[in-house]
Amino acid sequence: MSVIESIYCPNCGHQAERSYGRDRHVVRVQCPTCDYLMVTCAFTARVIEAYAPGLYAHRL
Ligand SMILES: [Zn+2]
């Protein structure tokens, strides 16, 4: 069973969703608007998987 929260995308600012995996160990942030994806471990705060389209191009 997973919990889903509504948040704002850190990449584009639109509505995204944050879901927790088993034991709230893995936190997943996903934005349907810009395809932003961030999967982090809640215990170590380490990024397991990340994908942010336009983020780097934005800074260039
Ligand atoms: Zn987004």
N, CA, C, O and the ligand as a Tripos MOL2 file, in Angstrom:
@<TRIPOS>MOLECULE
protein
  241   239    61     0     0
PROTEIN
NO_CHARGES

@<TRIPOS>ATOM
      1 N           0.8490   -1.1930    0.0000 N.3       1 MET1
      2 CA          0.0000    0.0000    0.0000 C.3       1 MET1
      3 C           0.8860    1.2460    0.0000 C.2       1 MET1
      4 O           1.8840    1.3230    0.7180 O.2       1 MET1
      5 N           0.4980    2.2030   -0.8140 N.am      2 SER2
      6 CA          1.3280    3.4000   -0.8700 C.3       2 SER2
      7 C           0.4950    4.6580   -0.6320 C.2       2 SER2
      8 O          -0.6990    4.7040   -0.9270 O.2       2 SER2
      9 N           1.1530    5.6560   -0.0990 N.am      3 VAL3
     10 CA          0.5040    6.9260    0.1970 C.3       3 VAL3
     11 C           0.8940    7.9260   -0.8890 C.2       3 VAL3
     12 O           2.0620    8.0340   -1.2600 O.2       3 VAL3
     13 N          -0.1020    8.6550   -1.3930 N.am      4 ILE4
     14 CA          0.1970    9.6390   -2.4290 C.3       4 ILE4
     15 C          -0.2070   11.0320   -1.9500 C.2       4 ILE4
     16 O          -1.3350   11.2440   -1.5050 O.2       4 ILE4
     17 N           0.7220   11.9710   -2.0480 N.am      5 GLU5
     18 CA          0.4580   13.3430   -1.6500 C.3       5 GLU5
     19 C           0.5630   14.2460   -2.8610 C.2       5 GLU5
     20 O           1.2950   13.9620   -3.8090 O.2       5 GLU5
     21 N          -0.1810   15.3360   -2.8140 N.am      6 SER6
     22 CA         -0.1220   16.3040   -3.8940 C.3       6 SER6
     23 C           0.8920   17.3910   -3.5240 C.2       6 SER6
     24 O           0.8090   17.9920   -2.4530 O.2       6 SER6
     25 N           1.8350   17.6310   -4.4110 N.am      7 ILE7
     26 CA          2.8480   18.6570   -4.1540 C.3       7 ILE7
     27 C           3.0400   19.4880   -5.4180 C.2       7 ILE7
     28 O           2.3990   19.2470   -6.4410 O.2       7 ILE7
     29 N           3.9280   20.4660   -5.3290 N.am      8 TYR8
     30 CA          4.2550   21.2380   -6.5190 C.3       8 TYR8
     31 C           5.5980   20.7620   -7.0570 C.2       8 TYR8
     32 O           6.5500   20.5440   -6.3080 O.2       8 TYR8
     33 N           5.6460   20.6090   -8.3600 N.am      9 CYS9
     34 CA          6.8540   20.1280   -9.0120 C.3       9 CYS9
     35 C           8.0000   21.1220   -8.8300 C.2       9 CYS9
     36 O           7.8350   22.3040   -9.1310 O.2       9 CYS9
     37 N           9.1500   20.6710   -8.3490 N.am     10 PRO10
     38 CA         10.3100   21.5540   -8.1710 C.3      10 PRO10
     39 C          10.9360   21.9600   -9.4960 C.2      10 PRO10
     40 O          11.7650   22.8680   -9.5540 O.2      10 PRO10
     41 N          10.5370   21.2900  -10.5370 N.am     11 ASN11
     42 CA         11.1010   21.5710  -11.8610 C.3      11 ASN11
     43 C          10.2820   22.5970  -12.6460 C.2      11 ASN11
     44 O          10.8360   23.5500  -13.1940 O.2      11 ASN11
     45 N           8.9550   22.3990  -12.6980 N.am     12 CYS12
     46 CA          8.1220   23.2840  -13.5160 C.3      12 CYS12
     47 C           7.0650   24.0310  -12.7160 C.2      12 CYS12
     48 O           6.4390   24.9540  -13.2370 O.2      12 CYS12
     49 N           6.8540   23.6430  -11.4460 N.am     13 GLY13
     50 CA          5.9100   24.3610  -10.6050 C.3      13 GLY13
     51 C           4.4630   23.9210  -10.7310 C.2      13 GLY13
     52 O           3.5940   24.4390  -10.0290 O.2      13 GLY13
     53 N           4.1950   22.9750  -11.6140 N.am     14 HIS14
     54 CA          2.8420   22.4590  -11.7410 C.3      14 HIS14
     55 C           2.5890   21.4030  -10.6750 C.2      14 HIS14
     56 O           3.4790   21.0360   -9.9070 O.2      14 HIS14
     57 N           1.3550   20.9270  -10.6500 N.am     15 GLN15
     58 CA          1.0120   19.9420   -9.6390 C.3      15 GLN15
     59 C           1.6410   18.5900   -9.9520 C.2      15 GLN15
     60 O           1.5210   18.0650  -11.0590 O.2      15 GLN15
     61 N           2.3030   18.0530   -8.9590 N.am     16 ALA16
     62 CA          2.9430   16.7540   -9.1160 C.3      16 ALA16
     63 C           2.4870   15.8670   -7.9590 C.2      16 ALA16
     64 O           1.7140   16.3020   -7.1060 O.2      16 ALA16
     65 N           2.9580   14.6460   -7.9310 N.am     17 GLU17
     66 CA          2.5780   13.7980   -6.8180 C.3      17 GLU17
     67 C           3.7740   13.1110   -6.1860 C.2      17 GLU17
     68 O           4.7330   12.7270   -6.8550 O.2      17 GLU17
     69 N           3.6790   12.9730   -4.8760 N.am     18 ARG18
     70 CA          4.7400   12.3120   -4.1290 C.3      18 ARG18
     71 C           4.1490   11.0490   -3.5250 C.2      18 ARG18
     72 O           3.1190   11.0930   -2.8530 O.2      18 ARG18
     73 N           4.7890    9.9580   -3.7640 N.am     19 SER19
     74 CA          4.2900    8.7030   -3.2190 C.3      19 SER19
     75 C           5.3820    7.9990   -2.4260 C.2      19 SER19
     76 O           6.5730    8.1220   -2.7120 O.2      19 SER19
     77 N           4.9450    7.2810   -1.4500 N.am     20 TYR20
     78 CA          5.8730    6.5520   -0.5920 C.3      20 TYR20
     79 C           5.7520    5.0660   -0.8490 C.2      20 TYR20
     80 O           4.6550    4.5270   -1.0020 O.2      20 TYR20
     81 N           6.8810    4.4300   -0.8930 N.am     21 GLY21
     82 CA          6.8690    2.9970   -1.1150 C.3      21 GLY21
     83 C           6.6780    2.2550    0.1840 C.2      21 GLY21
     84 O           6.2390    2.8220    1.1840 O.2      21 GLY21
     85 N           7.0010    1.0220    0.1590 N.am     22 ARG22
     86 CA          6.8470    0.1700    1.3280 C.3      22 ARG22
     87 C           7.6530    0.7190    2.5140 C.2      22 ARG22
     88 O           8.8230    1.0680    2.3550 O.2      22 ARG22
     89 N           7.0480    0.7950    3.6780 N.am     23 ASP23
     90 CA          7.6920    1.2820    4.9060 C.3      23 ASP23
     91 C           8.1620    2.7340    4.7870 C.2      23 ASP23
     92 O           8.9800    3.1930    5.5850 O.2      23 ASP23
     93 N           7.6480    3.4450    3.8030 N.am     24 ARG24
     94 CA          8.0460    4.8400    3.5770 C.3      24 ARG24
     95 C           9.5490    4.9590    3.3810 C.2      24 ARG24
     96 O          10.1490    5.9930    3.6740 O.2      24 ARG24
     97 N          10.1250    3.9200    2.8980 N.am     25 HIS25
     98 CA         11.5690    3.8530    2.7080 C.3      25 HIS25
     99 C          11.9770    4.6060    1.4520 C.2      25 HIS25
    100 O          12.9930    5.3000    1.4200 O.2      25 HIS25
    101 N          11.1730    4.4540    0.4380 N.am     26 VAL26
    102 CA         11.4660    5.0780   -0.8450 C.3      26 VAL26
    103 C          10.4290    6.1520   -1.1480 C.2      26 VAL26
    104 O           9.2260    5.8930   -1.1380 O.2      26 VAL26
    105 N          10.9130    7.3590   -1.4160 N.am     27 VAL27
    106 CA         10.0250    8.4650   -1.7370 C.3      27 VAL27
    107 C          10.1630    8.7860   -3.2220 C.2      27 VAL27
    108 O          11.2630    8.9660   -3.7440 O.2      27 VAL27
    109 N           9.0180    8.8520   -3.8760 N.am     28 ARG28
    110 CA          9.0320    9.0590   -5.3110 C.3      28 ARG28
    111 C           8.2200   10.3010   -5.6740 C.2      28 ARG28
    112 O           7.0460   10.4070   -5.3200 O.2      28 ARG28
    113 N           8.8480   11.2370   -6.3780 N.am     29 VAL29
    114 CA          8.1580   12.4410   -6.8260 C.3      29 VAL29
    115 C           8.0460   12.3840   -8.3410 C.2      29 VAL29
    116 O           9.0340   12.2030   -9.0520 O.2      29 VAL29
    117 N           6.8190   12.5420   -8.8130 N.am     30 GLN30
    118 CA          6.5960   12.4010  -10.2370 C.3      30 GLN30
    119 C           5.6920   13.5190  -10.7370 C.2      30 GLN30
    120 O           4.6470   13.7890  -10.1450 O.2      30 GLN30
    121 N           6.0950   14.1720  -11.8320 N.am     31 CYS31
    122 CA          5.3030   15.2440  -12.4080 C.3      31 CYS31
    123 C           4.8580   14.8570  -13.8140 C.2      31 CYS31
    124 O           5.6890   14.6160  -14.6890 O.2      31 CYS31
    125 N           3.5400   14.7970  -14.0270 N.am     32 PRO32
    126 CA          3.0270   14.4190  -15.3490 C.3      32 PRO32
    127 C           3.1770   15.5390  -16.3770 C.2      32 PRO32
    128 O           3.1110   15.2960  -17.5820 O.2      32 PRO32
    129 N           3.3760   16.7530  -15.8990 N.am     33 THR33
    130 CA          3.4600   17.8960  -16.8080 C.3      33 THR33
    131 C           4.8000   17.9610  -17.5390 C.2      33 THR33
    132 O           4.8420   18.1790  -18.7500 O.2      33 THR33
    133 N           5.8900   17.7710  -16.8030 N.am     34 CYS34
    134 CA          7.2060   17.9090  -17.4370 C.3      34 CYS34
    135 C           8.0220   16.6210  -17.3820 C.2      34 CYS34
    136 O           9.1880   16.6050  -17.7760 O.2      34 CYS34
    137 N           7.4070   15.5320  -16.8920 N.am     35 ASP35
    138 CA          8.1010   14.2400  -16.8110 C.3      35 ASP35
    139 C           9.2090   14.2060  -15.7770 C.2      35 ASP35
    140 O          10.0990   13.3580  -15.8370 O.2      35 ASP35
    141 N           9.1530   15.1270  -14.8310 N.am     36 TYR36
    142 CA         10.1410   15.1350  -13.7580 C.3      36 TYR36
    143 C           9.9810   13.8830  -12.9000 C.2      36 TYR36
    144 O           8.8660   13.4740  -12.5750 O.2      36 TYR36
    145 N          11.0970   13.2930  -12.5460 N.am     37 LEU37
    146 CA         11.0610   12.0980  -11.7000 C.3      37 LEU37
    147 C          12.2130   12.1300  -10.7210 C.2      37 LEU37
    148 O          13.3610   12.3580  -11.1020 O.2      37 LEU37
    149 N          11.9010   11.8990   -9.4500 N.am     38 MET38
    150 CA         12.9500   11.8540   -8.4350 C.3      38 MET38
    151 C          12.6140   10.7680   -7.4310 C.2      38 MET38
    152 O          11.5660   10.8050   -6.7860 O.2      38 MET38
    153 N          13.5060    9.8070   -7.3050 N.am     39 VAL39
    154 CA         13.2960    8.7330   -6.3530 C.3      39 VAL39
    155 C          14.4250    8.7910   -5.3340 C.2      39 VAL39
    156 O          15.5980    8.6530   -5.6820 O.2      39 VAL39
    157 N          14.0610    8.9950   -4.0740 N.am     40 THR40
    158 CA         15.0800    9.0890   -3.0360 C.3      40 THR40
    159 C          14.8150    8.0970   -1.9100 C.2      40 THR40
    160 O          13.6810    7.6710   -1.6890 O.2      40 THR40
    161 N          15.8660    7.7440   -1.2170 N.am     41 CYS41
    162 CA         15.7440    6.8870   -0.0470 C.3      41 CYS41
    163 C          15.4990    7.7810    1.1600 C.2      41 CYS41
    164 O          16.2840    8.6920    1.4230 O.2      41 CYS41
    165 N          14.4160    7.5340    1.8960 N.am     42 ALA42
    166 CA         14.0400    8.3890    3.0180 C.3      42 ALA42
    167 C          15.0240    8.2910    4.1800 C.2      42 ALA42
    168 O          15.1160    9.2120    4.9920 O.2      42 ALA42
    169 N          15.7320    7.2250    4.2640 N.am     43 PHE43
    170 CA         16.6400    7.0220    5.3930 C.3      43 PHE43
    171 C          17.9900    7.7010    5.1710 C.2      43 PHE43
    172 O          18.5340    8.3260    6.0810 O.2      43 PHE43
    173 N          18.5150    7.5770    3.9820 N.am     44 THR44
    174 CA         19.8460    8.1120    3.7230 C.3      44 THR44
    175 C          19.8070    9.4010    2.9060 C.2      44 THR44
    176 O          20.8300   10.0590    2.7140 O.2      44 THR44
    177 N          18.6080    9.7540    2.4270 N.am     45 ALA45
    178 CA         18.4200   10.9500    1.5950 C.3      45 ALA45
    179 C          19.2030   10.8640    0.2920 C.2      45 ALA45
    180 O          19.4170   11.8750   -0.3770 O.2      45 ALA45
    181 N          19.6210    9.6860   -0.0560 N.am     46 ARG46
    182 CA         20.3560    9.5100   -1.3060 C.3      46 ARG46
    183 C          19.3950    9.3930   -2.4770 C.2      46 ARG46
    184 O          18.3210    8.8010   -2.3660 O.2      46 ARG46
    185 N          19.7940    9.9570   -3.5790 N.am     47 VAL47
    186 CA         18.9660    9.8930   -4.7790 C.3      47 VAL47
    187 C          19.1860    8.5610   -5.4830 C.2      47 VAL47
    188 O          20.3050    8.2120   -5.8600 O.2      47 VAL47
    189 N          18.0980    7.8310   -5.6490 N.am     48 ILE48
    190 CA         18.1890    6.5290   -6.3020 C.3      48 ILE48
    191 C          18.0470    6.7070   -7.8140 C.2      48 ILE48
    192 O          18.7630    6.0970   -8.6090 O.2      48 ILE48
    193 N          17.0910    7.5700   -8.1790 N.am     49 GLU49
    194 CA         16.8550    7.7900   -9.5920 C.3      49 GLU49
    195 C          16.3310    9.2060   -9.7840 C.2      49 GLU49
    196 O          15.4820    9.6610   -9.0170 O.2      49 GLU49
    197 N          16.8210    9.9000  -10.7890 N.am     50 ALA50
    198 CA         16.3580   11.2630  -11.0210 C.3      50 ALA50
    199 C          16.3160   11.5730  -12.5040 C.2      50 ALA50
    200 O          17.2030   11.1840  -13.2640 O.2      50 ALA50
    201 N          15.2610   12.2850  -12.9070 N.am     51 TYR51
    202 CA         15.1350   12.6800  -14.2950 C.3      51 TYR51
    203 C          14.3920   14.0110  -14.3410 C.2      51 TYR51
    204 O          13.2220   14.0870  -13.9650 O.2      51 TYR51
    205 N          15.0580   15.0390  -14.7950 N.am     52 ALA52
    206 CA         14.4380   16.3580  -14.8240 C.3      52 ALA52
    207 C          14.6570   17.0100  -16.1790 C.2      52 ALA52
    208 O          15.6650   17.6870  -16.3810 O.2      52 ALA52
    209 N          13.7390   16.8200  -17.0990 N.am     53 PRO53
    210 CA         13.8780   17.3990  -18.4300 C.3      53 PRO53
    211 C          13.8110   18.9160  -18.3800 C.2      53 PRO53
    212 O          12.9320   19.4930  -17.7400 O.2      53 PRO53
    213 N          14.7520   19.5510  -19.0670 N.am     54 GLY54
    214 CA         14.7270   21.0060  -19.1310 C.3      54 GLY54
    215 C          15.4460   21.6920  -17.9960 C.2      54 GLY54
    216 O          15.7040   22.8930  -18.0640 O.2      54 GLY54
    217 N          15.7740   20.9530  -16.9550 N.am     55 LEU55
    218 CA         16.4080   21.5560  -15.7890 C.3      55 LEU55
    219 C          17.7910   22.0930  -16.1140 C.2      55 LEU55
    220 O          18.1290   23.2180  -15.7440 O.2      55 LEU55
    221 N          18.5810   21.3020  -16.7950 N.am     56 TYR56
    222 CA         19.9380   21.7100  -17.1060 C.3      56 TYR56
    223 C          19.9750   22.7030  -18.2600 C.2      56 TYR56
    224 O          20.7970   23.6200  -18.2810 O.2      56 TYR56
    225 N          19.0780   22.5100  -19.2150 N.am     57 ALA57
    226 CA         19.0080   23.4190  -20.3350 C.3      57 ALA57
    227 C          18.6050   24.8100  -19.8550 C.2      57 ALA57
    228 O          18.9730   25.8250  -20.4460 O.2      57 ALA57
    229 N          17.8350   24.8250  -18.7590 N.am     58 HIS58
    230 CA         17.3530   26.0620  -18.1840 C.3      58 HIS58
    231 C          18.5110   26.9120  -17.6560 C.2      58 HIS58
    232 O          18.4570   28.1410  -17.7020 O.2      58 HIS58
    233 N          19.5480   26.2550  -17.1590 N.am     59 ARG59
    234 CA         20.6640   26.9670  -16.5330 C.3      59 ARG59
    235 C          21.7420   27.3740  -17.5190 C.2      59 ARG59
    236 O          22.6410   28.1470  -17.1890 O.2      59 ARG59
    237 N          21.6460   26.8570  -18.7160 N.am     60 LEU60
    238 CA         22.6930   27.1610  -19.6920 C.3      60 LEU60
    239 C          22.5390   28.5780  -20.2570 C.2      60 LEU60
    240 O          23.3380   28.9990  -21.0930 O.2      60 LEU60
    241 ZN          7.0330   19.3740  -13.5740 Zn       61 ZN61
@<TRIPOS>BOND
     1     1     2 1
     2     2     3 1
     3     3     4 2
     4     3     5 am
     5     5     6 1
     6     6     7 1
     7     7     8 2
     8     7     9 am
     9     9    10 1
    10    10    11 1
    11    11    12 2
    12    11    13 am
    13    13    14 1
    14    14    15 1
    15    15    16 2
    16    15    17 am
    17    17    18 1
    18    18    19 1
    19    19    20 2
    20    19    21 am
    21    21    22 1
    22    22    23 1
    23    23    24 2
    24    23    25 am
    25    25    26 1
    26    26    27 1
    27    27    28 2
    28    27    29 am
    29    29    30 1
    30    30    31 1
    31    31    32 2
    32    31    33 am
    33    33    34 1
    34    34    35 1
    35    35    36 2
    36    35    37 am
    37    37    38 1
    38    38    39 1
    39    39    40 2
    40    39    41 am
    41    41    42 1
    42    42    43 1
    43    43    44 2
    44    43    45 am
    45    45    46 1
    46    46    47 1
    47    47    48 2
    48    47    49 am
    49    49    50 1
    50    50    51 1
    51    51    52 2
    52    51    53 am
    53    53    54 1
    54    54    55 1
    55    55    56 2
    56    55    57 am
    57    57    58 1
    58    58    59 1
    59    59    60 2
    60    59    61 am
    61    61    62 1
    62    62    63 1
    63    63    64 2
    64    63    65 am
    65    65    66 1
    66    66    67 1
    67    67    68 2
    68    67    69 am
    69    69    70 1
    70    70    71 1
    71    71    72 2
    72    71    73 am
    73    73    74 1
    74    74    75 1
    75    75    76 2
    76    75    77 am
    77    77    78 1
    78    78    79 1
    79    79    80 2
    80    79    81 am
    81    81    82 1
    82    82    83 1
    83    83    84 2
    84    83    85 am
    85    85    86 1
    86    86    87 1
    87    87    88 2
    88    87    89 am
    89    89    90 1
    90    90    91 1
    91    91    92 2
    92    91    93 am
    93    93    94 1
    94    94    95 1
    95    95    96 2
    96    95    97 am
    97    97    98 1
    98    98    99 1
    99    99   100 2
   100    99   101 am
   101   101   102 1
   102   102   103 1
   103   103   104 2
   104   103   105 am
   105   105   106 1
   106   106   107 1
   107   107   108 2
   108   107   109 am
   109   109   110 1
   110   110   111 1
   111   111   112 2
   112   111   113 am
   113   113   114 1
   114   114   115 1
   115   115   116 2
   116   115   117 am
   117   117   118 1
   118   118   119 1
   119   119   120 2
   120   119   121 am
   121   121   122 1
   122   122   123 1
   123   123   124 2
   124   123   125 am
   125   125   126 1
   126   126   127 1
   127   127   128 2
   128   127   129 am
   129   129   130 1
   130   130   131 1
   131   131   132 2
   132   131   133 am
   133   133   134 1
   134   134   135 1
   135   135   136 2
   136   135   137 am
   137   137   138 1
   138   138   139 1
   139   139   140 2
   140   139   141 am
   141   141   142 1
   142   142   143 1
   143   143   144 2
   144   143   145 am
   145   145   146 1
   146   146   147 1
   147   147   148 2
   148   147   149 am
   149   149   150 1
   150   150   151 1
   151   151   152 2
   152   151   153 am
   153   153   154 1
   154   154   155 1
   155   155   156 2
   156   155   157 am
   157   157   158 1
   158   158   159 1
   159   159   160 2
   160   159   161 am
   161   161   162 1
   162   162   163 1
   163   163   164 2
   164   163   165 am
   165   165   166 1
   166   166   167 1
   167   167   168 2
   168   167   169 am
   169   169   170 1
   170   170   171 1
   171   171   172 2
   172   171   173 am
   173   173   174 1
   174   174   175 1
   175   175   176 2
   176   175   177 am
   177   177   178 1
   178   178   179 1
   179   179   180 2
   180   179   181 am
   181   181   182 1
   182   182   183 1
   183   183   184 2
   184   183   185 am
   185   185   186 1
   186   186   187 1
   187   187   188 2
   188   187   189 am
   189   189   190 1
   190   190   191 1
   191   191   192 2
   192   191   193 am
   193   193   194 1
   194   194   195 1
   195   195   196 2
   196   195   197 am
   197   197   198 1
   198   198   199 1
   199   199   200 2
   200   199   201 am
   201   201   202 1
   202   202   203 1
   203   203   204 2
   204   203   205 am
   205   205   206 1
   206   206   207 1
   207   207   208 2
   208   207   209 am
   209   209   210 1
   210   210   211 1
   211   211   212 2
   212   211   213 am
   213   213   214 1
   214   214   215 1
   215   215   216 2
   216   215   217 am
   217   217   218 1
   218   218   219 1
   219   219   220 2
   220   219   221 am
   221   221   222 1
   222   222   223 1
   223   223   224 2
   224   223   225 am
   225   225   226 1
   226   226   227 1
   227   227   228 2
   228   227   229 am
   229   229   230 1
   230   230   231 1
   231   231   232 2
   232   231   233 am
   233   233   234 1
   234   234   235 1
   235   235   236 2
   236   235   237 am
   237   237   238 1
   238   238   239 1
   239   239   240 2
@<TRIPOS>SUBSTRUCTURE
     1 MET1         2 RESIDUE 1 A MET
     2 SER2         6 RESIDUE 1 A SER
     3 VAL3        10 RESIDUE 1 A VAL
     4 ILE4        14 RESIDUE 1 A ILE
     5 GLU5        18 RESIDUE 1 A GLU
     6 SER6        22 RESIDUE 1 A SER
     7 ILE7        26 RESIDUE 1 A ILE
     8 TYR8        30 RESIDUE 1 A TYR
     9 CYS9        34 RESIDUE 1 A CYS
    10 PRO10       38 RESIDUE 1 A PRO
    11 ASN11       42 RESIDUE 1 A ASN
    12 CYS12       46 RESIDUE 1 A CYS
    13 GLY13       50 RESIDUE 1 A GLY
    14 HIS14       54 RESIDUE 1 A HIS
    15 GLN15       58 RESIDUE 1 A GLN
    16 ALA16       62 RESIDUE 1 A ALA
    17 GLU17       66 RESIDUE 1 A GLU
    18 ARG18       70 RESIDUE 1 A ARG
    19 SER19       74 RESIDUE 1 A SER
    20 TYR20       78 RESIDUE 1 A TYR
    21 GLY21       82 RESIDUE 1 A GLY
    22 ARG22       86 RESIDUE 1 A ARG
    23 ASP23       90 RESIDUE 1 A ASP
    24 ARG24       94 RESIDUE 1 A ARG
    25 HIS25       98 RESIDUE 1 A HIS
    26 VAL26      102 RESIDUE 1 A VAL
    27 VAL27      106 RESIDUE 1 A VAL
    28 ARG28      110 RESIDUE 1 A ARG
    29 VAL29      114 RESIDUE 1 A VAL
    30 GLN30      118 RESIDUE 1 A GLN
    31 CYS31      122 RESIDUE 1 A CYS
    32 PRO32      126 RESIDUE 1 A PRO
    33 THR33      130 RESIDUE 1 A THR
    34 CYS34      134 RESIDUE 1 A CYS
    35 ASP35      138 RESIDUE 1 A ASP
    36 TYR36      142 RESIDUE 1 A TYR
    37 LEU37      146 RESIDUE 1 A LEU
    38 MET38      150 RESIDUE 1 A MET
    39 VAL39      154 RESIDUE 1 A VAL
    40 THR40      158 RESIDUE 1 A THR
    41 CYS41      162 RESIDUE 1 A CYS
    42 ALA42      166 RESIDUE 1 A ALA
    43 PHE43      170 RESIDUE 1 A PHE
    44 THR44      174 RESIDUE 1 A THR
    45 ALA45      178 RESIDUE 1 A ALA
    46 ARG46      182 RESIDUE 1 A ARG
    47 VAL47      186 RESIDUE 1 A VAL
    48 ILE48      190 RESIDUE 1 A ILE
    49 GLU49      194 RESIDUE 1 A GLU
    50 ALA50      198 RESIDUE 1 A ALA
    51 TYR51      202 RESIDUE 1 A TYR
    52 ALA52      206 RESIDUE 1 A ALA
    53 PRO53      210 RESIDUE 1 A PRO
    54 GLY54      214 RESIDUE 1 A GLY
    55 LEU55      218 RESIDUE 1 A LEU
    56 TYR56      222 RESIDUE 1 A TYR
    57 ALA57      226 RESIDUE 1 A ALA
    58 HIS58      230 RESIDUE 1 A HIS
    59 ARG59      234 RESIDUE 1 A ARG
    60 LEU60      238 RESIDUE 1 A LEU
    61 ZN61       241 GROUP 0 **** ****
